[in-house]
Amino acid sequence: MHDVFIRRCLELAERGRGSVGNGAMVGAVLVRSGRIVAETWHETFGKPHAERMLLEDYRDAIEKADTLYINLEPCCHHGKTPPCTDIIVGRGMRRVVYGMRDPDHRASGKGMAALRSAGIDIIGPVLPDLCQRFNRGFVSARSMGRPWITLKRAVTREGSFSASNRAPLKITTHDQDVWSHTWLRSRHDAILAGVGTILADDPQLNTRFVQKIHQESGLNDHSTLKKYAPLRIVLDPKGRIPIDARVVNDDSRSRTIVVMGQGSVEAQDKVSTLRKQDVRVLEIALSADGNFVWADLWTALLLLDGGAKGITSILVEGGAETWRRFRESGNVDEEVTLVGQA
């Protein structure tokens, strides 16, 4: 039954998507005699972690045979919240089952060691590949110092991704759009496009095609997945983005980040105008080859608002020049290609 309860932890953890900043999405479940008696998830960046919240809110006595399930190794260091290992030991837990080891060097392996030294029975990792895949943005941020990058493109059956005259070309079907918005866009912290795509297509970069999804846990409980509206990033080194472009002019413009070249003379007037429109502008240094200094960009995105809105996963949607720059930089973890029906 361990798999069943770890999967339930992941279902709960999903509810924190978009709210935990550059932290991990974590769910916690307290099981007694094969039944869940308490459960919760990490709700918001800076608030107590899932296992601490569960054990603080659960007022009944912990019984000897109770088991605590969590999809991520509990922390054992002081950060924005006290160590979770302290309350696990303090509440008298005798058994903990965890999904994956924490990639953060402050906790990796140390959380489990602290619990074992307190005489707690530790089981795990359980479904570690699934848990790592689920929290791949957090894992990438902690292990590589950058967000997880997915490169997505759409091509015709002939392999084209634009019309010969560079006019906008609709390639994907409605069903493909629904799938893409549901399982790609809304599963990343941000959607990224180059300014060339904004100039050519004026895209919305939103999740308007997401449909209501239900997933079934092993406990016959149905949970509706959260419809998450990712942030929008536009790479615009020379400040060419039109002020009336939809991503900087619609009702969600405060969720748009325009990244411009630091010290770019051409961009200065536009920086001021965009900020007056509640658009966030990041000014990042450019390298000699015209690319942004990637390390500076990753740091700025991971630590957005002190980490509270830190971006740990990005879906790169185009266009061709942006795809090329990402591939050449070596900053691509996964590629998804949608092939149109025409």
Backbone hydrogen bonds in HBPLUS format (Angstrom, degrees):
<---DONOR---> <-ACCEPTOR-->    atom                        ^
c    i                          cat <-CA-CA->   ^        H-A-AA   ^      H-
h    n   atom  resd res      DA  || num        DHA   H-A  angle D-A-AA Bond
n    s   type  num  typ     dist DA aas  dist angle  dist       angle   num
A0005-PHE N   A0001-MET O   3.34 MM   4  6.71 158.8  2.39 157.8 161.9     1
A0006-ILE N   A0002-HIS O   3.01 MM   4  6.26 155.2  2.08 156.5 164.0     2
A0007-ARG N   A0003-ASP O   2.93 MM   4  6.10 157.6  1.98 151.4 157.5     3
A0008-ARG N   A0004-VAL O   3.06 MM   4  6.35 144.1  2.20 136.9 147.1     4
A0009-CYS N   A0005-PHE O   2.99 MM   4  6.27 147.1  2.10 137.6 146.1     5
A0010-LEU N   A0006-ILE O   3.08 MM   4  6.46 149.9  2.18 145.6 152.9     6
A0011-GLU N   A0007-ARG O   2.98 MM   4  6.34 152.5  2.06 147.0 154.5     7
A0012-LEU N   A0008-ARG O   3.00 MM   4  6.27 160.6  2.04 153.1 157.5     8
A0013-ALA N   A0009-CYS O   2.81 MM   4  6.00 158.5  1.85 147.5 154.6     9
A0014-GLU N   A0010-LEU O   3.01 MM   4  6.16 145.8  2.13 145.3 152.1    10
A0015-ARG N   A0012-LEU O   3.02 MM   3  5.65 149.6  2.12 115.2 123.2    11
A0016-GLY N   A0013-ALA O   2.94 MM   3  5.65 164.2  1.96 122.2 127.4    12
A0017-ARG N   A0014-GLU O   3.06 MM   3  5.45 167.8  2.08 115.5 118.6    13
A0019-SER N   A0016-GLY O   2.90 MM   3  5.38 158.7  1.95 142.3 142.6    14
A0045-PHE N   A0019-SER O   2.89 MM  26  6.25 147.6  2.00 152.7 142.9    15
A0023-GLY N   A0020-VAL O   2.97 MM   3  5.46 158.6  2.02 136.4 140.9    16
A0022-ASN N   A0307-GLY O   3.01 MM 285  5.49 143.4  2.14 152.4 160.5    17
A0042-HIS N   A0026-VAL O   2.85 MM  16  5.50 157.4  1.90 161.4 165.2    18
A0028-ALA N   A0040-THR O   2.94 MM  12  5.52 166.6  1.96 149.3 149.2    19
A0040-THR N   A0028-ALA O   3.01 MM  12  5.52 154.0  2.08 152.7 157.2    20
A0029-VAL N   A0069-TYR O   2.92 MM  40  5.06 156.7  1.97 143.5 149.4    21
A0069-TYR N   A0029-VAL O   2.79 MM  40  5.06 169.5  1.80 158.2 161.7    22
A0030-LEU N   A0038-ALA O   2.81 MM   8  5.14 173.0  1.81 154.6 154.4    23
A0037-VAL N   A0030-LEU O   2.87 MM   7  5.80 167.5  1.89 161.0 165.1    24
A0031-VAL N   A0067-THR O   2.85 MM  36  5.20 172.6  1.85 158.8 161.3    25
A0067-THR N   A0031-VAL O   2.94 MM  36  5.20 159.0  1.98 148.7 155.1    26
A0032-ARG N   A0035-ARG O   2.78 MM   3  5.33 164.1  1.81 156.9 157.6    27
A0035-ARG N   A0032-ARG O   3.03 MM   3  5.33 159.1  2.07 112.0 118.7    28
A0047-LYS N   A0044-THR O   3.02 MM   3  5.56 163.0  2.05 134.6 138.6    29
A0053-MET N   A0049-HIS O   2.89 MM   4  6.09 166.8  1.91 163.2 167.5    30
A0054-LEU N   A0050-ALA O   2.92 MM   4  6.14 160.2  1.96 152.6 158.1    31
A0055-LEU N   A0051-GLU O   3.10 MM   4  6.23 168.9  2.12 144.8 147.7    32
A0056-GLU N   A0052-ARG O   2.88 MM   4  5.98 143.6  2.01 148.4 158.4    33
A0057-ASP N   A0053-MET O   2.97 MM   4  6.02 154.5  2.03 145.9 152.3    34
A0058-TYR N   A0054-LEU O   2.90 MM   4  5.94 146.4  2.02 149.6 158.6    35
A0066-ASP N   A0063-GLU O   3.08 MM   3  5.41 162.5  2.11 113.6 119.1    36
A0068-LEU N   A0095-ARG O   3.08 MM  27  6.43 167.0  2.09 148.8 150.8    37
A0097-VAL N   A0068-LEU O   2.83 MM  29  6.21 164.0  1.86 160.2 164.6    38
A0070-ILE N   A0097-VAL O   3.01 MM  27  6.49 152.2  2.09 159.4 167.8    39
A0099-GLY N   A0070-ILE O   2.91 MM  29  6.35 129.7  2.17 136.8 148.9    40
A0073-GLU N   A0100-MET O   2.92 MM  27  6.10 146.2  2.04 168.3 179.0    41
A0085-THR N   A0075-CYS O   3.13 MM  10  6.33 150.8  2.22 168.1 174.8    42
A0079-GLY N   A0081-THR O   3.19 MM   2  5.18 174.1  2.19 148.1 148.8    43
A0088-ILE N   A0084-CYS O   3.16 MM   4  6.42 155.8  2.22 152.3 159.6    44
A0089-VAL N   A0085-THR O   3.05 MM   4  6.21 162.9  2.08 149.9 153.5    45
A0090-GLY N   A0086-ASP O   2.80 MM   4  5.92 160.3  1.84 145.3 152.2    46
A0091-ARG N   A0087-ILE O   2.86 MM   4  5.82 149.3  1.96 142.8 147.6    47
A0093-MET N   A0088-ILE O   3.26 MM   5  5.78 158.4  2.31 177.6 172.5    48
A0092-GLY N   A0089-VAL O   3.05 MM   3  5.33 154.1  2.12 107.3 115.5    49
A0121-ASP N   A0094-ARG O   2.84 MM  27  6.01 162.7  1.87 150.3 145.7    50
A0096-VAL N   A0121-ASP O   2.91 MM  25  6.32 159.3  1.95 168.8 175.0    51
A0123-ILE N   A0096-VAL O   2.93 MM  27  6.30 157.2  1.98 158.2 162.4    52
A0098-TYR N   A0123-ILE O   3.04 MM  25  6.57 153.5  2.11 163.4 170.6    53
A0126-VAL N   A0098-TYR O   3.02 MM  28  6.26 137.7  2.20 133.5 146.4    54
A0107-ALA N   A0104-ASP O   2.89 MM   3  5.58 157.8  1.94 122.2 128.9    55
A0108-SER N   A0104-ASP O   2.80 MM   4  5.65 158.4  1.84 164.7 169.7    56
A0110-LYS N   A0107-ALA O   2.76 MM   3  5.09 127.8  2.03 116.5 132.6    57
A0111-GLY N   A0107-ALA O   3.19 MM   4  5.62 154.9  2.25 154.9 149.7    58
A0113-ALA N   A0109-GLY O   3.12 MM   4  6.24 153.4  2.20 137.8 145.8    59
A0114-ALA N   A0110-LYS O   2.89 MM   4  6.05 154.4  1.96 145.7 151.7    60
A0115-LEU N   A0111-GLY O   3.18 MM   4  6.47 153.6  2.25 144.0 150.6    61
A0116-ARG N   A0112-MET O   2.88 MM   4  6.13 160.5  1.92 152.2 158.0    62
A0117-SER N   A0113-ALA O   2.92 MM   4  6.08 156.5  1.98 147.4 153.7    63
A0118-ALA N   A0115-LEU O   3.03 MM   3  5.09 138.2  2.21  96.9 109.3    64
A0120-ILE N   A0115-LEU O   3.07 MM   5  5.46 161.8  2.10 149.9 145.6    65
A0119-GLY N   A0116-ARG O   2.88 MM   3  5.10 160.5  1.92 111.8 115.5    66
A0131-CYS N   A0127-LEU O   3.00 MM   4  6.24 161.9  2.04 156.4 162.2    67
A0132-GLN N   A0128-PRO O   2.82 MM   4  5.98 156.9  1.88 150.1 156.2    68
A0133-ARG N   A0129-ASP O   2.90 MM   4  6.04 157.0  1.96 144.7 151.5    69
A0134-PHE N   A0130-LEU O   2.93 MM   4  6.09 157.7  1.98 146.9 153.0    70
A0135-ASN N   A0131-CYS O   3.11 MM   4  6.30 155.1  2.17 143.9 149.5    71
A0136-ARG N   A0133-ARG O   3.32 MM   3  4.90 152.1  2.41 109.4 104.8    72
A0139-VAL N   A0135-ASN O   2.95 MM   4  6.24 163.8  1.98 158.6 164.0    73
A0140-SER N   A0136-ARG O   2.88 MM   4  5.96 160.9  1.91 144.3 149.4    74
A0141-ALA N   A0137-GLY O   2.94 MM   4  6.13 161.7  1.98 149.0 154.2    75
A0142-ARG N   A0138-PHE O   3.01 MM   4  6.21 157.6  2.06 149.6 154.9    76
A0143-SER N   A0139-VAL O   2.84 MM   4  5.90 152.8  1.91 150.7 158.8    77
A0144-MET N   A0140-SER O   2.73 MM   4  5.22 157.4  1.78 141.5 148.1    78
A0145-GLY N   A0141-ALA O   3.19 MM   4  4.58 130.4  2.45 105.6 114.5    79
A0148-TRP N   A0312-THR O   2.74 MM 164  6.11 157.4  1.79 143.1 138.9    80
A0314-ILE N   A0148-TRP O   2.81 MM 166  6.20 160.7  1.85 171.6 176.7    81
A0333-ASP N   A0149-ILE O   2.92 MM 184  5.34 157.8  1.97 142.4 149.7    82
A0334-GLU N   A0149-ILE O   3.28 MM 185  6.65 139.5  2.45 154.8 158.0    83
A0150-THR N   A0314-ILE O   2.94 MM 164  6.26 170.7  1.95 168.5 171.1    84
A0316-VAL N   A0150-THR O   2.75 MM 166  6.02 163.8  1.77 166.7 171.9    85
A0151-LEU N   A0334-GLU O   2.74 MM 183  6.15 165.6  1.76 159.9 160.8    86
A0336-VAL N   A0151-LEU O   2.76 MM 185  6.18 157.3  1.81 160.6 165.5    87
A0152-LYS N   A0316-VAL O   2.86 MM 164  5.92 177.7  1.86 163.5 163.5    88
A0153-ARG N   A0336-VAL O   3.00 MM 183  6.54 153.5  2.08 159.2 167.5    89
A0338-LEU N   A0153-ARG O   2.87 MM 185  6.30 162.6  1.90 155.2 160.0    90
A0155-VAL N   A0338-LEU O   2.90 MM 183  6.33 155.8  1.96 159.9 167.4    91
A0340-GLY N   A0155-VAL O   2.78 MM 185  6.05 165.2  1.81 156.9 162.0    92
A0156-THR N   A0160-SER O   2.73 MM   4  5.22 155.9  1.79 148.5 156.7    93
A0159-GLY N   A0156-THR O   2.84 MM   3  5.05 157.4  1.89 108.1 115.7    94
A0166-ARG N   A0163-ALA O   2.85 MM   3  4.98 159.1  1.89 116.0 118.1    95
A0177-ASP N   A0173-THR O   2.94 MM   4  6.25 151.3  2.03 147.3 155.7    96
A0178-VAL N   A0174-HIS O   2.89 MM   4  6.21 156.1  1.95 152.9 159.2    97
A0179-TRP N   A0175-ASP O   3.02 MM   4  6.26 163.1  2.05 147.1 151.3    98
A0180-SER N   A0176-GLN O   2.85 MM   4  6.00 164.7  1.88 149.0 153.8    99
A0181-HIS N   A0177-ASP O   2.86 MM   4  5.97 167.0  1.87 153.3 156.6   100
A0182-THR N   A0178-VAL O   2.96 MM   4  5.97 151.5  2.04 143.8 152.1   101
A0183-TRP N   A0179-TRP O   2.81 MM   4  5.78 174.0  1.82 158.1 160.1   102
A0184-LEU N   A0180-SER O   2.91 MM   4  5.04 137.5  2.09 128.9 136.4   103
A0185-ARG N   A0180-SER O   2.89 MM   5  6.32 158.4  1.94 153.2 159.8   104
A0186-SER N   A0181-HIS O   3.04 MM   5  6.00 152.8  2.12 140.8 147.7   105
A0187-ARG N   A0184-LEU O   3.13 MM   3  5.23 155.2  2.20 105.4 112.9   106
A0188-HIS N   A0185-ARG O   3.27 MM   3  5.62 159.9  2.31 116.8 116.4   107
A0189-ASP N   A0313-SER O   3.07 MM 124  5.19 123.6  2.40 114.8 129.0   108
A0231-LEU N   A0189-ASP O   2.90 MM  42  6.24 155.6  1.96 154.6 146.5   109
A0190-ALA N   A0313-SER O   3.17 MM 123  6.55 136.7  2.37 146.9 158.8   110
A0315-LEU N   A0190-ALA O   2.87 MM 125  6.28 162.7  1.90 154.8 159.7   111
A0191-ILE N   A0231-LEU O   2.87 MM  40  6.34 151.2  1.95 152.5 157.7   112
A0233-ILE N   A0191-ILE O   2.78 MM  42  6.03 167.4  1.80 158.8 160.1   113
A0192-LEU N   A0315-LEU O   2.79 MM 123  5.97 168.2  1.81 151.4 152.2   114
A0317-GLU N   A0192-LEU O   2.81 MM 125  5.94 170.1  1.82 168.7 169.3   115
A0193-ALA N   A0233-ILE O   2.99 MM  40  6.44 152.0  2.07 157.6 165.1   116
A0235-LEU N   A0193-ALA O   3.05 MM  42  6.47 154.9  2.12 145.8 153.7   117
A0194-GLY N   A0318-GLY O   2.66 MM 124  6.12 150.4  1.74 136.3 146.6   118
A0197-THR N   A0194-GLY O   3.04 MM   3  5.59 133.3  2.26 112.8 123.1   119
A0195-VAL N   A0235-LEU O   2.99 MM  40  5.82 139.6  2.16 164.4 152.0   120
A0199-LEU N   A0195-VAL O   2.90 MM   4  6.21 159.8  1.94 154.6 159.4   121
A0200-ALA N   A0196-GLY O   2.95 MM   4  6.10 151.1  2.04 142.9 151.0   122
A0201-ASP N   A0197-THR O   2.81 MM   4  5.68 168.2  1.82 150.6 154.5   123
A0202-ASP N   A0198-ILE O   2.96 MM   4  4.53 140.9  2.12 116.7 126.9   124
A0210-VAL N   A0207-THR O   3.12 MM   3  5.61 168.2  2.14 118.4 121.5   125
A0225-LEU N   A0213-ILE O   3.24 MM  12  5.86 151.9  2.33 139.5 147.8   126
A0215-GLN N   A0223-SER O   3.32 MM   8  5.87 156.9  2.38 145.4 151.1   127
A0223-SER N   A0215-GLN O   3.35 MM   8  5.87 161.0  2.39 157.0 159.5   128
A0217-SER N   A0221-ASP O   3.23 MM   4  5.62 163.8  2.26 150.3 155.2   129
A0220-ASN N   A0217-SER O   3.27 MM   3  5.67 148.4  2.38 121.2 118.4   130
A0232-ARG N   A0255-ARG O   2.89 MM  23  6.22 161.5  1.93 157.3 159.4   131
A0257-ILE N   A0232-ARG O   2.63 MM  25  5.97 158.9  1.67 166.1 174.0   132
A0234-VAL N   A0257-ILE O   2.86 MM  23  6.30 155.5  1.92 160.0 164.7   133
A0259-VAL N   A0234-VAL O   2.82 MM  25  6.05 172.3  1.82 165.5 167.9   134
A0236-ASP N   A0259-VAL O   2.78 MM  23  5.65 165.0  1.80 161.3 164.4   135
A0239-GLY N   A0236-ASP O   3.25 MM   3  5.45 172.8  2.25 115.4 117.4   136
A0261-GLY N   A0237-PRO O   2.99 MM  24  4.36 151.4  2.07 109.6 113.7   137
A0245-ALA N   A0242-PRO O   3.10 MM   3  5.27 166.9  2.12 111.3 113.1   138
A0248-VAL N   A0245-ALA O   3.12 MM   3  5.68 150.4  2.21 114.1 122.4   139
A0249-ASN N   A0246-ARG O   3.16 MM   3  4.92 165.4  2.18 102.8 106.9   140
A0250-ASP N   A0246-ARG O   3.02 MM   4  5.40 128.6  2.29 153.4 148.2   141
A0253-ARG N   A0250-ASP O   3.20 MM   3  5.41 155.3  2.27 119.4 117.3   142
A0255-ARG N   A0252-SER O   2.85 MM   3  5.53 162.1  1.88 123.4 129.6   143
A0256-THR N   A0253-ARG O   3.05 MM   3  5.19 156.7  2.10 113.4 113.8   144
A0280-ARG N   A0256-THR O   3.13 MM  24  6.21 147.5  2.24 174.5 166.3   145
A0258-VAL N   A0280-ARG O   2.88 MM  22  6.34 161.6  1.92 161.7 164.1   146
A0282-LEU N   A0258-VAL O   2.94 MM  24  6.26 158.1  1.99 146.8 153.6   147
A0260-MET N   A0282-LEU O   2.84 MM  22  6.19 160.7  1.88 165.6 172.1   148
A0284-ILE N   A0260-MET O   2.88 MM  24  6.21 155.4  1.94 172.2 174.3   149
A0264-SER N   A0261-GLY O   3.13 MM   3  5.35 157.7  2.18 130.8 127.5   150
A0262-GLN N   A0284-ILE O   2.80 MM  22  4.83 152.3  1.88 120.0 119.9   151
A0267-ALA N   A0264-SER O   3.19 MM   3  5.40 136.9  2.38 100.5 111.8   152
A0271-VAL N   A0267-ALA O   2.92 MM   4  6.11 147.9  2.03 158.3 168.7   153
A0272-SER N   A0268-GLN O   3.42 MM   4  6.76 161.5  2.45 153.7 155.1   154
A0273-THR N   A0269-ASP O   3.25 MM   4  6.53 162.1  2.29 146.1 151.0   155
A0274-LEU N   A0270-LYS O   2.88 MM   4  5.99 168.0  1.89 156.6 159.4   156
A0275-ARG N   A0271-VAL O   3.05 MM   4  6.22 161.8  2.08 150.7 155.7   157
A0276-LYS N   A0272-SER O   3.10 MM   4  6.34 146.5  2.22 143.5 152.2   158
A0277-GLN N   A0273-THR O   3.20 MM   4  6.53 128.3  2.49 136.5 149.9   159
A0277-GLN N   A0274-LEU O   2.93 MM   3  5.03 135.0  2.14  97.7 111.2   160
A0279-VAL N   A0274-LEU O   3.04 MM   5  5.32 160.8  2.08 149.6 145.1   161
A0278-ASP N   A0275-ARG O   3.07 MM   3  5.03 155.7  2.13 107.7 109.3   162
A0293-VAL N   A0285-ALA O   2.87 MM   8  5.75 157.2  1.92 159.7 154.2   163
A0287-SER N   A0291-ASN O   2.71 MM   4  5.49 168.8  1.72 170.0 174.1   164
A0290-GLY N   A0287-SER O   3.04 MM   3  5.44 162.8  2.07 117.5 120.0   165
A0296-ASP N   A0293-VAL O   3.00 MM   3  5.50 120.9  2.36 111.8 125.8   166
A0297-LEU N   A0293-VAL O   3.04 MM   4  6.35 156.8  2.10 153.3 160.7   167
A0298-TRP N   A0294-TRP O   2.82 MM   4  6.09 167.2  1.83 165.0 167.4   168
A0299-THR N   A0295-ALA O   3.07 MM   4  6.21 160.9  2.11 143.9 149.2   169
A0300-ALA N   A0296-ASP O   3.04 MM   4  6.23 163.4  2.07 147.6 152.0   170
A0301-LEU N   A0297-LEU O   2.99 MM   4  6.22 157.4  2.05 152.7 158.6   171
A0302-LEU N   A0298-TRP O   2.84 MM   4  5.93 166.2  1.86 155.7 159.7   172
A0303-LEU N   A0299-THR O   3.03 MM   4  6.01 150.4  2.12 146.0 153.1   173
A0304-LEU N   A0301-LEU O   3.44 MM   3  5.19 166.4  2.46 104.3 104.0   174
A0311-ILE N   A0301-LEU O   2.88 MM  10  5.41 166.8  1.90 129.0 132.5   175
A0306-GLY N   A0303-LEU O   2.90 MM   3  4.99 119.4  2.27 151.4 136.6   176
A0307-GLY N   A0304-LEU O   2.89 MM   3  5.09 144.5  2.02 104.4 115.8   177
A0309-LYS N   A0304-LEU O   3.17 MM   5  5.30 163.7  2.19 147.4 145.2   178
A0308-ALA N   A0305-ASP O   3.19 MM   3  5.44 158.4  2.24 115.1 114.4   179
A0310-GLY N   A0307-GLY O   3.08 MM   3  4.38 165.1  2.10  96.3  98.3   180
A0322-THR N   A0319-GLY O   3.03 MM   3  5.35 115.3  2.46 105.1 120.7   181
A0323-TRP N   A0319-GLY O   2.86 MM   4  6.16 162.7  1.89 160.5 166.5   182
A0324-ARG N   A0320-ALA O   2.95 MM   4  6.18 162.1  1.98 148.9 153.7   183
A0325-ARG N   A0321-GLU O   2.99 MM   4  6.24 164.5  2.01 149.5 153.0   184
A0326-PHE N   A0322-THR O   3.03 MM   4  6.24 160.8  2.07 154.1 158.8   185
A0327-ARG N   A0323-TRP O   2.95 MM   4  6.19 166.6  1.97 157.1 160.9   186
A0328-GLU N   A0324-ARG O   2.91 MM   4  6.10 170.5  1.92 158.4 161.0   187
A0329-SER N   A0325-ARG O   3.03 MM   4  6.08 137.3  2.22 136.4 147.3   188
A0330-GLY N   A0327-ARG O   3.10 MM   3  5.40 150.2  2.20 106.0 114.9   189
